[in-house]
């Protein structure tokens, strides 16, 4: 089963295979935020099905799945003709497991992992297969956001942002001209398992407006009872 896509896509597709809902949520939010298309699976059976259906460009594969060993699953994928690079995610950190993972797959990351490292490794794997690295700069409303550097450039010059501020602004910029609800921001920035409320979103929008200076309030408008709108 060859997973090379016959019609070109502008966005690389990543299949994330892990039985932990929390890890799936965290990786999905992060990878979508930096510009990847994400497909998820919780079992080996789901992984095989999603691979057939979607033809991923990279597979993030947990070694300890409920229905089979991830190394065994990787062999099944290769035996079926799947040539997408595989990045193993695992709590196992012995030299033997790392060697086995690198022999069967293409890279290996141990849990707990740094999300920035996972993104960097995915991009490296994509470059090996001929994909161009995702464009880091996002432009809207007279702003240019460098999501890797956590820096926004506007009329007042460059401004450093925290990671959370960067994610909030990035989601607003991707939806410039459209109202984004507080609930959607909570989901996209903090993930499905976060138990906070809209007050946290209000706090970070306040931080952003302050950092954007005199134009902050006019750039990010409050839509009463709904959320926020970044002017187009």
C-alpha positions in Angstrom: 0.0 0.0 0.0 1.9 3.1 -1.2 0.8 6.2 0.6 2.3 8.8 -1.8 -0.4 11.3 -2.8 -1.0 11.6 -6.5 -2.4 15.1 -6.3 -0.2 17.6 -4.5 -1.2 19.1 -1.1 0.0 22.4 0.2 -0.2 21.1 3.8 1.7 18.0 5.0 -0.6 15.4 6.7 0.6 13.9 10.0 -1.0 10.7 11.4 -0.7 10.6 15.2 -1.2 7.2 16.8 -1.4 7.1 20.6 -3.9 5.6 23.0 -3.7 8.6 25.4 -6.5 11.1 24.7 -4.4 13.8 26.4 -1.4 13.3 24.2 -3.6 13.1 21.1 -5.2 16.4 22.0 -1.9 18.1 22.8 -0.2 17.0 19.6 -3.3 17.8 17.5 -3.5 21.3 18.8 0.2 21.9 18.4 0.6 20.4 15.0 -2.5 22.2 13.5 -1.3 25.4 15.0 2.1 25.2 13.2 0.3 24.4 9.9 0.0 20.6 9.6 -3.1 18.6 8.8 -3.6 16.1 11.6 -5.3 12.7 11.5 -5.5 10.6 14.7 -5.8 6.9 15.7 -5.8 5.2 19.1 -5.1 1.6 18.1 -3.1 -0.4 15.5 -6.4 -1.3 13.7 -7.3 2.4 13.5 -3.8 3.3 12.3 -4.0 0.8 9.4 -7.5 2.1 8.5 -6.5 5.8 8.7 -3.3 5.1 6.7 -5.4 3.5 3.9 -7.9 6.3 3.9 -5.7 9.4 4.2 -2.2 8.6 3.0 -0.2 10.4 5.7 3.1 12.1 4.9 4.5 11.4 8.4 3.4 8.9 11.1 3.9 9.6 14.8 3.6 6.2 16.4 3.4 5.3 20.1 5.4 2.1 20.8 2.9 0.9 23.5 -0.5 0.6 21.9 -3.3 -1.4 23.5 -3.7 -4.0 20.7 -0.1 -4.4 19.5 3.5 -3.3 19.9 4.3 -0.2 17.9 7.4 -1.8 16.5 5.3 -4.7 15.2 2.8 -2.3 13.7 5.7 -0.5 11.9 6.7 -3.8 10.3 3.1 -4.3 9.2 3.0 -0.8 7.6 6.3 -1.4 5.8 5.1 -4.8 4.7 2.0 -3.2 3.2 4.1 -0.8 1.2 3.7 2.3 3.4 6.8 4.5 2.9 5.8 7.5 5.0 8.5 8.2 7.6 7.8 7.0 11.1 8.6 8.9 14.3 8.3 6.7 17.3 6.9 8.2 20.6 7.6 6.2 23.7 8.3 6.1 27.4 10.9 3.4 26.8 14.4 4.9 26.9 16.7 2.0 26.9 19.5 1.8 24.3 18.0 -1.4 23.0 14.6 0.2 22.3 16.2 3.2 20.7 18.3 1.1 18.4 15.2 -1.0 17.5 13.2 2.1 16.8 15.8 3.6 14.6 16.2 0.3 12.7 12.5 0.0 12.0 11.5 3.6 11.8 13.1 6.9 11.0 13.4 8.7 14.3 12.7 8.2 18.0 11.5 10.6 20.8 11.0 9.6 24.4 8.2 10.8 26.7 7.8 13.3 28.2 8.8 15.2 25.1 9.3 18.8 24.2 6.7 19.8 21.6 9.1 22.0 19.8 11.4 19.0 19.4 8.6 16.9 18.0 7.8 19.7 15.4 11.4 20.1 14.5 11.8 16.3 13.9 8.7 16.2 11.8 10.0 19.0 9.6 13.3 17.3 9.3 11.6 14.1 8.2 9.5 16.0 5.7 12.6 17.7 4.2 14.1 14.2 3.7 11.1 13.2 1.6 11.1 16.4 -0.5 8.5 18.5 1.4 9.5 22.2 1.8 9.6 23.4 5.3 6.4 25.1 6.4 6.5 28.9 6.0 6.9 30.3 9.6 5.5 33.8 8.9 1.8 34.4 9.2 0.4 37.7 7.8 -2.9 39.5 8.6 -4.2 42.9 9.7 -0.9 44.5 9.0 0.9 42.1 11.3 3.5 39.5 10.5 3.8 36.7 13.1 6.9 34.5 13.3 5.6 31.5 15.1 9.0 29.8 15.6 10.6 32.9 17.0 7.4 34.0 19.0 7.7 37.4 17.5 5.2 39.7 15.9 6.1 42.6 13.5 3.8 45.5 13.1 3.8 49.3 12.6 5.5 49.8 15.9 8.3 47.3 15.2 9.0 43.8 16.5 7.4 42.6 19.7 8.3 39.4 21.6 5.5 37.1 22.7 5.1 34.3 25.1 4.3 30.9 23.7 0.6 31.2 24.7 0.3 34.7 23.4 1.8 33.5 20.1 -0.8 30.7 19.8 -3.7 33.0 20.7 -2.6 35.6 18.1 -1.9 33.0 15.5 -5.4 31.5 15.7 -6.9 35.0 15.5 -4.7 35.8 12.5 -5.7 32.6 10.7 -9.3 33.7 11.2 -8.9 37.4 10.4 -12.2 39.1 9.6 -14.2 36.3 11.4 -15.4 36.2 15.0 -13.6 33.6 17.0 -15.4 32.4 20.1 -13.7 32.1 23.5 -14.6 28.4 23.5 -12.8 27.9 20.2 -9.7 29.7 21.5 -9.7 27.6 24.6 -9.8 24.4 22.5 -7.2 25.5 19.9 -4.7 27.0 22.3 -5.1 25.0 25.6 -6.5 21.7 24.3 -9.6 19.5 24.8 -8.6 18.5 28.4 -8.2 22.0 29.8 -10.7 22.8 32.4 -10.3 26.6 32.6 -12.9 29.1 31.4 -13.1 32.1 29.1 -11.6 34.4 31.7 -8.2 33.0 30.7 -8.8 34.0 27.1 -9.7 37.5 28.2 -6.4 37.8 30.1 -4.3 36.8 27.1 -6.2 39.1 24.8 -5.5 41.9 27.2 -1.8 41.0 27.2 -1.7 41.0 23.4 -3.5 44.3 23.1 -1.1 45.9 25.5 1.9 44.5 23.6 0.5 45.7 20.3 0.4 49.2 21.6 -2.0 52.0 20.6 -3.5 49.8 17.8 -4.1 46.8 20.0 -7.7 47.5 20.9 -8.7 48.4 17.3 -6.8 45.4 15.9 -8.5 42.9 18.2 -12.2 43.8 18.7 -14.4 42.3 21.4 -17.7 40.8 20.1 -19.9 40.9 23.1 -21.2 37.6 24.3 -19.2 35.7 21.7 -15.5 36.3 21.5 -13.0 38.3 19.5 -12.4 39.5 15.9 -9.1 40.4 14.4 -9.7 43.0 11.7 -8.9 41.7 8.2 
